[in-house]
Amino acid sequence: MYVCLCKAVTDKDIHRAVAQGAVSMRCLRQENGVGSQCGRCTCHAKEVLDEALQNQSTPVTVDTAPGLGMCYP
């Protein structure tokens, strides 16, 4: 199902991004453009992102060093 119509991003695209290491809405915005135009998709995209993160079988460690702009661990 489409989550972001402006950028044609589906729930499967978000699950795929998480499988490849995306851990935040910032990552989805940078990689897929989710929420970067009208913004109507952000709430649902966040729900799909949270669901995908919960379904991951391996824990994710995120480097939160400020200013690095890194999305992927």
C-alpha positions in Angstrom: 0.0 0.0 0.0 1.2 3.5 -0.8 2.3 5.5 2.3 3.7 8.5 0.5 1.8 9.4 -2.7 4.1 12.4 -3.5 7.2 10.2 -3.6 5.4 6.9 -4.5 6.8 5.1 -1.4 5.0 2.0 -0.2 5.0 0.1 3.1 7.2 -2.5 1.5 9.7 0.2 0.6 9.8 1.2 4.2 10.2 -2.4 5.4 13.0 -2.8 2.9 14.7 0.4 4.1 14.6 -0.9 7.7 16.0 -4.2 6.6 18.9 -2.3 5.0 19.5 -0.3 8.2 17.1 2.7 8.3 16.3 3.5 11.9 14.4 6.8 11.8 12.1 9.1 9.9 15.2 11.2 9.0 16.7 8.1 7.3 13.5 7.5 5.3 13.3 11.2 4.3 16.9 11.2 3.1 16.7 7.8 1.3 13.1 7.8 0.0 11.9 11.4 0.3 9.1 10.3 2.8 7.5 13.4 4.3 9.6 15.9 2.3 6.8 17.4 0.2 3.2 17.8 1.6 3.9 16.0 4.9 0.6 14.2 5.1 2.3 10.8 5.1 4.5 11.3 8.1 2.2 9.9 10.8 1.5 6.7 8.8 5.1 6.4 7.7 6.2 6.6 11.3 3.7 3.8 12.2 5.0 1.6 9.4 8.6 2.4 10.4 7.9 1.5 14.1 6.2 -1.7 13.0 9.2 -2.7 10.8 11.6 -1.9 13.6 9.7 -4.1 16.0 9.6 -6.9 13.5 13.4 -6.9 13.1 15.1 -10.0 14.5 18.4 -8.3 15.4 18.7 -5.3 17.6 20.0 -2.1 16.1 22.7 0.1 17.6 22.7 3.7 16.4 25.7 6.0 16.6 24.1 9.3 17.8 27.3 11.4 17.5 26.0 14.9 16.7 26.7 16.4 13.3 27.7 13.2 11.5 24.4 12.9 9.6 24.6 9.1 9.6 21.4 7.2 9.3 22.7 3.7 9.1 24.6 2.0 11.9 
